Amino acid sequence: MIAKLQIKVRMLLAPLAFTLGIGATGQGPASQANAAPPSSFQIAIDASRQWVDTKVDLRPEESLHFTASGEVTYPEQGKSKERTFGPDGLARGFADVIHQYSLSDAGHGTLIGRVGLADVAQPFVIGSAKDYSAPVAGRLFLGINQSAKDASTAQGSFLVTITVTNPGTGTGAMAEAGGPAESAIHAITPALIERIPRRVADLNGNAGDMVNVLIVGTEDELVQAFTAAGWVQVDKSVESTVISGVLATLGKKNYLTMPMSTLYLFSRGQDYGFAHAVPVRVAMSRHHLRAWKSPYQVEGRPLWCISATHDVGFELDQRNNGITHKIDPAIDGEREFVNATLSSTGLVTQRTHVTR
C-alpha cells in the first residue's frame, strides 16, 4: 500500500511549487462535517451509469471494506452475444484494447472506484470484494469499467455495501481534499530558481518547452510517485515501441508508451519520459512530460526539473517539414494537471507556487 511507504518527495511546480510525500490529512463525509462517518451503508450502481457520486468525503488513510452483488447484462449487439456478469466483470479480450474504459487493464464491466475528480484521480478495482485505504481526502465515486456506449444499453445494477474499518486521520479545517494545503518551501530560493533554465532545447539548440515543474526526491521516489499517479514510462526508441506494442496487445492491455523525442537540459537528454493518456487517443492526444536530474540539491536531496506539455493533435514541424505533435499553448493547465495527479496519490507532503 503506497501510504505505508516512507517516501519523502518534494515537488515544486514553477510557478507552482509543491512537495510530494506522505502524511496528508482528511475530512469526513460532507453531510457529517467533523463527525464520524456511518460504520456501514449501501449504494446501488445502475448499469446505465459510468460513475456514481456516493456523496461521501473520505479522510486520508480512511479504510473501507467493499462487498458487492448483483448482475449487469449487455444485450446482443451485432456480432456480440448477450453477456451477463457480476461485479468482477468480464474477462478482457482483444477487442477491449480499442475501447475507452476508466481502467485500461481491468476487466470489462468490473466494479471500480476512485477518490477525487475523474480527470486526475487514479481509479482502482473493487470487484465483488475489496479492502481499500484512501491515500488523500476526497469524494468517493463508484462506477463500472465500461464505455459510454456500453452504458447506453446496459441493464441491471450492482449493490455495494461499504463498511468503514478505520476512520482515518484529520477533521474539519485540518482536511485538504486532494493533498496538503499550499505552504512556502523556504529551501527553494530565488537564487536557485534563477539557475534553472526556463526552457529546454532540441539537438540544434532551438528553444523548446518550458520548465514548469520541480521535484525534490530520489530517483526511486520520483518513479514511484508518477507510477502511483497513473503515469507510465515512455519508450525511448521506435524499436522498443514495436516490441512493447506487440507484447501489450498479446497481454490484452492498452498501449500508452509511444516514444517521445529527445530534448536537452543541462546539455543532455531527458532521464525519464512519462505519459498519461486516454488509451485509444494516445497517438494524437496525451499528457506527457520529460524529467532531468539537475546538478542541484535541496536540503541534501536531488532536484529534478520537469517539462510537462499536452499533445492535442499533429502539425507541420517548420524546422524540418516533418510531422510533429501539436502542443496545447495553455501550459499552466498542464502544470496543474501534474499537480493534481501527483497530489492524489497521498505522496505530496508540501506544495506551493513560486515565481522567478
C-alpha positions in Angstrom: 0.0 0.0 0.0 1.5 3.3 -1.1 0.6 5.1 2.2 2.8 2.8 4.2 5.9 3.6 2.2 8.2 6.1 3.8 8.6 8.3 0.8 9.8 11.9 1.2 9.4 13.5 -2.2 9.2 17.3 -2.6 7.7 18.7 -5.8 7.8 22.2 -7.0 6.0 23.5 -9.9 7.2 26.6 -11.5 5.5 28.9 -10.9 3.7 26.3 -8.9 5.8 24.7 -6.2 4.7 21.7 -4.3 6.0 18.7 -2.3 5.2 15.1 -2.6 5.1 12.7 0.3 3.0 11.0 3.0 1.0 12.5 5.7 -1.9 14.5 4.2 -4.9 14.9 6.5 -8.5 14.3 5.6 -12.2 15.0 6.1 -15.3 13.0 7.0 -18.5 12.9 4.8 -19.7 16.3 3.7 -23.1 15.7 5.3 -21.5 15.0 8.6 -18.7 17.6 9.0 -16.4 17.0 11.9 -18.4 13.8 12.7 -17.6 10.1 12.4 -18.9 8.5 9.2 -21.5 5.8 9.3 -20.0 2.4 10.0 -21.8 0.8 7.1 -24.0 1.8 4.2 -25.2 0.6 0.8 -25.2 2.2 -2.6 -26.8 0.9 -5.8 -24.8 1.4 -9.0 -27.1 1.3 -12.0 -25.7 -0.2 -15.2 -26.6 2.9 -17.2 -24.0 4.9 -15.3 -20.3 5.1 -15.7 -19.7 6.8 -12.3 -22.0 7.5 -9.3 -21.3 10.2 -6.7 -21.6 8.5 -3.3 -21.8 11.9 -1.5 -19.2 10.6 0.9 -15.9 12.5 1.5 -13.1 10.3 2.9 -10.3 11.3 5.3 -6.7 10.3 4.5 -6.0 6.7 5.4 -9.7 6.1 6.0 -10.0 2.3 5.4 -13.1 0.8 3.8 -14.3 -2.8 3.1 -16.4 -3.2 0.0 -18.6 -6.1 -0.9 -20.8 -6.1 -4.0 -23.5 -8.3 -5.5 -26.0 -8.1 -8.4 -25.8 -8.6 -12.2 -25.4 -6.5 -15.3 -26.3 -7.5 -18.8 -25.0 -6.2 -22.1 -27.6 -7.1 -24.7 -26.8 -8.7 -28.0 -25.3 -6.2 -30.5 -24.0 -7.0 -33.9 -21.6 -9.9 -33.6 -21.6 -9.7 -29.8 -23.8 -12.1 -27.9 -25.8 -11.2 -24.8 -23.5 -11.2 -21.8 -24.4 -11.2 -18.1 -21.9 -10.8 -15.3 -21.3 -9.9 -11.7 -19.1 -7.2 -10.0 -15.9 -8.9 -11.1 -16.8 -8.1 -14.7 -15.9 -10.0 -17.9 -12.5 -11.4 -18.8 -10.6 -9.0 -21.1 -10.5 -9.8 -24.7 -8.5 -8.4 -27.7 -11.4 -6.2 -28.7 -11.1 -4.3 -25.3 -7.8 -2.9 -26.5 -9.6 -0.3 -28.7 -12.2 0.7 -26.2 -12.1 3.6 -23.7 -12.5 2.3 -20.2 -11.6 4.2 -17.0 -9.2 1.4 -16.1 -7.4 0.2 -19.2 -6.1 -3.1 -17.7 -9.1 -4.1 -15.6 -11.9 -6.4 -16.7 -14.7 -5.1 -18.8 -17.7 -4.2 -16.6 -15.8 -4.6 -13.4 -17.0 -2.6 -10.4 -14.4 0.2 -9.8 -13.9 3.2 -7.5 -11.9 6.5 -7.3 -11.3 9.3 -4.8 -11.4 12.7 -6.4 -12.1 14.2 -9.9 -12.4 11.9 -12.9 -9.6 13.6 -14.9 -6.9 13.2 -12.3 -7.8 10.5 -9.7 -6.4 7.1 -10.4 -9.3 4.5 -10.4 -9.0 1.2 -8.5 -10.6 -2.2 -8.9 -13.3 -3.2 -6.4 -15.0 -6.3 -7.9 -17.0 -8.4 -5.6 -14.9 -7.6 -2.6 -12.1 -5.1 -1.7 -10.2 -3.6 1.2 -9.1 0.0 0.5 -7.4 2.8 2.3 -7.8 6.4 0.9 -4.4 8.0 0.1 -5.8 11.5 0.4 -9.0 13.2 1.5 -11.6 13.4 -1.3 -15.1 12.4 -2.6 -15.7 8.7 -3.2 -17.1 7.7 -6.5 -18.2 4.2 -7.6 -18.5 3.1 -11.2 -18.5 0.4 -13.8 -15.5 -0.1 -16.1 -17.3 0.4 -19.4 -17.6 2.8 -22.3 -20.4 5.3 -22.7 -21.8 3.1 -25.5 -22.0 0.1 -23.1 -23.8 2.2 -20.5 -26.4 3.4 -23.0 -27.8 -0.2 -23.4 -26.7 -2.0 -20.2 -29.3 -3.4 -17.9 -29.2 -4.3 -14.2 -27.2 -3.0 -11.3 -24.7 -3.7 -8.5 -25.5 -3.3 -4.8 -22.4 -2.2 -2.9 -22.0 -2.4 0.8 -19.3 -0.2 2.3 -18.1 -0.7 5.8 -15.7 1.8 7.5 -12.9 -0.2 9.2 -10.7 2.8 10.1 -11.9 6.4 10.3 -8.6 7.8 9.1 -6.9 11.0 10.2 -7.9 14.6 10.3 -11.1 16.5 10.7 -12.6 19.8 9.7 -10.2 22.6 8.8 -7.3 20.1 9.0 -8.5 18.3 6.0 -7.5 19.2 2.4 -9.1 17.2 -0.4 -6.6 16.1 -3.0 -3.5 16.7 -0.9 -2.0 19.2 1.6 -2.7 22.9 1.6 -0.1 25.1 -0.1 2.8 26.3 2.1 6.0 28.1 1.4 9.1 25.9 0.7 11.8 28.0 2.0 14.7 25.9 0.7 13.6 26.9 -2.9 15.3 30.3 -3.0 15.1 32.9 -5.8 18.8 32.3 -6.4 18.2 28.6 -7.0 15.3 29.2 -9.4 17.4 31.7 -11.4 20.0 28.9 -12.0 17.4 26.7 -13.7 16.9 27.2 -17.5 13.5 28.5 -18.4 13.2 26.3 -21.5 14.6 23.0 -22.8 16.2 22.8 -26.3 16.4 20.4 -29.2 19.5 18.9 -30.6 20.3 22.1 -32.6 19.9 24.3 -29.6 16.5 25.7 -30.6 14.4 26.7 -27.5 11.6 24.3 -26.7 9.1 23.6 -24.0 9.0 25.5 -20.6 10.4 24.0 -17.4 7.3 24.2 -15.3 7.7 21.6 -12.5 10.4 21.0 -10.0 10.6 17.9 -7.8 12.9 17.2 -4.8 13.5 13.5 -4.1 15.4 10.4 -5.1 15.2 8.7 -8.4 13.2 5.8 -7.0 10.8 8.2 -5.3 10.3 10.1 -8.5 9.4 7.0 -10.5 7.1 5.6 -7.7 5.2 8.9 -7.4 4.5 9.1 -11.1 3.6 5.4 -11.3 1.2 5.7 -8.4 -0.5 8.7 -10.2 -1.2 6.6 -13.3 1.7 7.9 -15.4 3.6 5.3 -17.5 7.2 5.4 -18.6 7.6 6.1 -22.3 9.7 4.0 -24.8 12.9 5.6 -25.9 13.1 4.3 -29.4 10.9 3.1 -32.3 12.3 -0.4 -32.0 11.2 -0.7 -28.4 7.9 0.7 -29.3 7.3 -2.1 -31.8 8.3 -4.8 -29.3 6.3 -3.3 -26.5 3.3 -2.8 -28.7 3.2 -6.4 -29.6 3.6 -7.5 -26.0 0.9 -5.1 -24.9 -1.6 -6.5 -27.4 -0.8 -10.1 -26.5 -1.3 -9.1 -22.9 -4.6 -7.6 -23.8 -3.6 -4.2 -22.3 -3.8 -0.8 -23.9 -0.5 0.6 -25.1 0.3 4.0 -23.8 4.0 4.3 -24.2 4.7 5.7 -27.6 8.2 7.3 -27.7 8.8 11.0 -27.4 11.6 12.9 -29.0 14.8 13.6 -27.0 15.1 17.2 -25.8 18.0 18.7 -23.8 18.6 20.4 -20.5 21.9 20.8 -18.7 23.5 19.7 -22.0 21.9 16.2 -22.0 18.7 14.4 -23.0 15.9 13.7 -20.6 16.4 11.0 -17.9 12.8 9.9 -18.0 9.7 10.4 -20.1 6.2 9.8 -18.7 2.8 9.8 -20.3 -0.8 9.9 -19.1 -3.4 9.5 -21.8 -6.8 8.1 -22.9 -5.7 4.8 -24.5 -7.4 5.0 -27.8 -6.3 8.6 -28.4 -2.7 8.2 -27.3 -1.4 8.5 -30.9 -2.6 12.1 -31.2 -3.5 13.3 -27.7 -1.8 12.7 -24.4 -0.4 14.4 -21.3 3.4 13.9 -21.3 6.5 15.2 -19.6 10.3 14.9 -19.5 12.4 14.8 -16.4 16.0 15.7 -15.9 18.1 15.3 -12.7 19.6 18.7 -12.1 23.1 19.4 -10.8 21.5 21.0 -7.7 20.2 19.6 -4.4 17.7 20.9 -1.9 18.4 20.1 1.8 20.7 17.3 0.6 18.1 15.8 -1.8 18.2 15.8 -5.7 16.3 18.4 -7.5 14.5 17.3 -10.7 13.4 19.6 -13.5 10.2 18.7 -15.4 8.9 20.0 -18.7 5.2 19.0 -19.0 3.1 19.5 -22.0 -0.2 18.3 -23.5 -0.3 16.9 -27.1 -3.6 17.9 -28.8 -3.0 16.8 -32.4 -0.5 16.9 -35.2 1.1 19.8 -37.1 3.9 20.5 -39.6 7.3 20.9 -38.0 8.6 24.1 -39.5 12.2 23.2 -38.7 12.3 20.1 -40.9 9.0 19.9 -42.7 8.2 16.7 -40.8 5.1 15.9 -38.7 5.2 16.6 -35.0 2.7 16.7 -32.1 0.9 20.0 -31.6 1.3 21.3 -28.1 -1.5 22.9 -26.2 -0.2 26.5 -25.6 -2.0 26.7 -22.2 0.9 25.1 -20.3 -0.3 26.4 -16.9 -3.2 23.9 -17.3 -0.7 21.0 -17.9 1.3 22.1 -14.8 -1.9 21.9 -12.8 -2.7 18.5 -14.2 0.7 17.2 -13.0 -0.1 18.8 -9.6 -3.5 17.2 -9.3 -2.5 13.7 -10.4 0.6 13.5 -8.1 -1.2 15.1 -5.2 -4.0 12.5 -5.5 -1.5 9.7 -4.6 -1.0 10.8 -1.0 2.7 11.2 -1.6 2.6 15.0 -1.6 3.9 16.5 1.7 4.2 20.1 0.6 3.4 22.3 -2.4 3.4 25.9 -3.4 3.5 28.2 -6.4 6.8 30.2 -6.9 7.7 32.8 -9.5 11.1 33.9 -10.8 
